[in-house]
Amino acid sequence: MVHKEINPQPGTVKWVEIGSGGEACCQKGNPNELEGIGGTLKVEKPLAAVKRVNHMSTSQIVGEGLFLKHLCAKILDDHFVAEGVYDTSHVTSPLGSFPGGYYYEYAVGSDGFYWEDTELSGFIKFTNNLSNAGISVGDDTTDVDDARWSKNIVHDSGHPANWKRIDFGGSSCPTRAEKFKTFLESNPQLEQKMGWKHELLTLAGRKSILQETLKPPEEERLTSLSRKYRESILK
């Protein structure tokens, strides 16, 4: 692919296109600040980010929804690592959102590998546990024309544990509302184990996965906790 600079004007971030699919295109850049739920935040450390731009929508709701869905996957992924279910995180950190899309941490490596020749440490445990929590990260991971080849997994060759699932769009990574709700209800110990991130997971999931309309105080709390999360990543 020929990489294309999206914003080459002086003083702006250069976003270079790195991939495109049916739902969106992805661009890579090194931003100094990122907008999103909770406001625009300064990026205080060197950070490579991906900007996922939806092909069909410039809605603020779409961008925030994708951010919150990815955020739920990340909180759950970190929880399963902390519990020793598998050893390494396989979800990048979501960083912010904008009308029609959102930002997330760039994953080092490449996708499009031959499944039979590649070992992905923890893949089954990762996909099974996230799926049981209502996020189908095992979907859309093979090429539609040749299932022997991977899709939507960035793999650092030579390091079986160092891989990331990418693309949390609606078609690529569907959610199951009842599974998510059941997971939270059947694991009351999560609140103690996750701390403030449990409340964030609950509110973000209710809005993005259960498609609930939050009350104004809940929206304010979601905004506050989302900003707290984003600050923890960008500082």
HUHUMO-V343717 format. One record per pair of residues at least 24 apart in sequence whose C-alpha atoms are under 7 Angstrom apart, sorted by the first residue. I is the first residue (numbers start at 0). J is the second residue. Records with the same first field share a line. If there is no record, write none. Layout:
I=J, J
This chain:
22=53, 54
23=51, 52, 53, 54
24=51, 52, 53
25=49, 50, 51, 52
26=50, 51
33=95
34=95, 96, 97
35=95, 96, 97
36=95, 96, 222, 225, 226
37=222, 223, 225, 226
42=233, 234
43=233, 234
44=233, 234
47=104, 105
48=102, 103, 104, 105
49=102, 103, 104, 105
50=101, 102, 103
51=100, 101, 102
52=99, 100
53=99, 100
56=99
57=98, 99
58=98, 99
59=97, 98, 99
61=98, 99, 100
62=96, 97, 98, 99, 100, 101
63=96
64=207
65=101, 168
66=93, 95, 96, 101
67=203, 207
68=204, 207, 208
69=93, 167
71=200, 203, 204
72=134
74=200
85=121, 124
87=160
89=162, 163, 164
90=163, 164
91=163
94=229
106=153, 163
107=155
108=153, 154, 155
109=153, 154, 155
110=149, 150, 151, 152, 153, 154
111=148, 149, 150
112=148, 149
113=147, 148, 149
114=147, 148, 149
118=159
119=159, 160
120=159, 160
131=178
132=178, 179, 182
133=174, 175, 176, 178, 179
134=172, 173, 174, 175
135=172, 173, 174
136=172
138=171, 172
139=171
174=208
176=208, 209
199=224
